[in-house]
Amino acid sequence: MGFKKNWLEWTVFAVGLVLIVGVVGFVSREVLRGDDSPPRFQLEIKATQKSGAHWVVPVEVRNAGGQTAEGVLVEVTARRGKAEQDPETAEFEIAFAPRRSQRQGFAVFSRDPKGAQLQARVRGYETP
């Protein structure tokens, strides 16, 4: 006694097969591509926001490298006037920045950084 599959069973089988082949292909491509370059950070300072008695500066942190970074320490400096004047600095840490990913952190200042020259830089990180 034979059992014939109907069109729905064949459709489910075909969709499942396409998904499995796609996932295997994607993983294989990632392994073969093997981008093992060190973390490479790109920082973008966003618009300052008032929060109670403080000012918050969002910073978008992109890891464009091929390796994951942990404990990424970001420093944001607000310089007013000449570089010799006392700049205000704030920092934050991003616990985990996978390769080719984007995270957002926030620097908190006690004075309004509006009109100041804001600079952000990565001070250090670890690799897992």
SETOR-175139 format. One line per 3 residues: for each residue x negated, y, z negated of C-alpha. Coordinates in Angstrom, 1 decimal. Layout:
BEGIN
X/Y/Z ~ ...
END
This chain:
BEGIN
0.0/0.0/0.0 ~ -1.7/3.2/1.2 ~ -1.3/6.6/-0.2
-1.3/9.6/2.1 ~ -2.3/13.0/0.9 ~ 0.0/15.9/1.7
-1.0/19.4/3.0 ~ -1.2/20.9/-0.5 ~ -3.7/18.3/-1.7
-5.8/18.8/1.3 ~ -5.7/22.6/0.8 ~ -6.7/22.3/-2.9
-9.5/20.0/-1.9 ~ -10.8/22.4/0.8 ~ -10.7/25.4/-1.5
-12.5/23.5/-4.2 ~ -15.1/22.3/-1.7 ~ -15.7/25.9/-0.4
-16.1/27.2/-4.0 ~ -18.6/24.5/-5.0 ~ -20.7/25.0/-1.8
-20.6/28.7/-2.4 ~ -21.8/28.5/-6.0 ~ -24.6/26.0/-5.1
-25.6/28.2/-2.2 ~ -25.7/31.3/-4.3 ~ -27.7/29.7/-7.1
-30.2/28.1/-4.6 ~ -30.7/31.5/-2.9 ~ -31.4/33.1/-6.3
-33.9/30.4/-7.2 ~ -35.7/30.5/-3.8 ~ -35.8/34.3/-3.7
-37.6/34.2/-7.0 ~ -37.9/37.9/-7.7 ~ -40.1/37.8/-10.8
-41.1/41.5/-10.8 ~ -41.3/43.2/-14.2 ~ -38.4/45.3/-15.5
-38.2/48.6/-13.6 ~ -36.0/51.2/-15.2 ~ -34.1/54.1/-13.6
-32.5/56.6/-16.0 ~ -29.7/59.0/-15.3 ~ -28.5/61.6/-17.8
-24.8/62.3/-17.7 ~ -22.7/65.2/-18.9 ~ -23.1/66.3/-22.6
-20.1/65.8/-24.9 ~ -19.2/67.4/-28.2 ~ -18.5/64.9/-31.0
-17.8/66.4/-34.4 ~ -20.8/68.4/-35.6 ~ -23.1/66.7/-33.0
-23.6/66.6/-29.2 ~ -23.8/63.3/-27.4 ~ -25.7/62.8/-24.2
-24.8/59.6/-22.2 ~ -27.7/58.0/-20.4 ~ -27.2/55.3/-17.7
-30.1/52.8/-17.8 ~ -30.6/50.6/-14.8 ~ -33.0/47.6/-14.7
-33.9/47.3/-11.0 ~ -36.6/44.7/-11.7 ~ -36.5/41.0/-11.5
-37.0/40.2/-15.2 ~ -34.8/40.7/-18.2 ~ -35.8/43.2/-20.9
-34.9/43.2/-24.6 ~ -35.1/46.0/-27.1 ~ -35.4/48.7/-24.5
-36.2/51.9/-26.5 ~ -35.1/55.1/-24.7 ~ -36.1/58.6/-25.8
-34.3/61.7/-24.7 ~ -35.9/65.1/-25.2 ~ -34.2/68.5/-25.1
-36.7/71.3/-24.4 ~ -35.7/74.9/-24.6 ~ -37.8/77.6/-23.1
-41.5/77.0/-23.0 ~ -42.8/73.5/-23.4 ~ -44.7/74.6/-26.5
-41.5/75.3/-28.5 ~ -40.2/72.6/-30.8 ~ -38.2/70.1/-28.7
-35.4/68.0/-30.2 ~ -35.7/64.3/-29.5 ~ -33.2/61.5/-29.9
-33.5/57.8/-29.1 ~ -31.5/54.7/-28.8 ~ -32.1/51.0/-28.2
-30.5/48.7/-25.6 ~ -30.6/45.2/-27.0 ~ -30.5/43.3/-23.7
-31.0/44.6/-20.1 ~ -30.7/41.7/-17.6 ~ -32.4/41.9/-14.2
-30.6/44.1/-11.7 ~ -28.2/45.4/-14.3 ~ -26.8/48.6/-15.7
-26.2/49.7/-19.3 ~ -25.2/52.9/-21.0 ~ -26.6/54.4/-24.2
-26.0/57.6/-26.1 ~ -28.5/60.1/-27.5 ~ -27.1/62.3/-30.3
-28.4/65.8/-30.9 ~ -27.8/68.2/-33.8 ~ -28.0/71.3/-31.5
-26.2/71.9/-28.3 ~ -28.5/70.7/-25.5 ~ -26.7/72.9/-22.9
-29.2/75.1/-21.2 ~ -32.1/72.9/-22.4 ~ -34.2/70.8/-20.0
-33.2/67.1/-20.8 ~ -35.7/64.4/-20.0 ~ -35.2/60.7/-20.6
-37.9/58.0/-20.6 ~ -38.3/54.4/-21.7 ~ -40.8/54.1/-24.6
-41.0/50.4/-24.7 ~ -39.3/47.0/-24.3 ~ -39.9/43.3/-24.7
-39.5/40.4/-22.4 ~ -37.7/37.2/-23.6
END
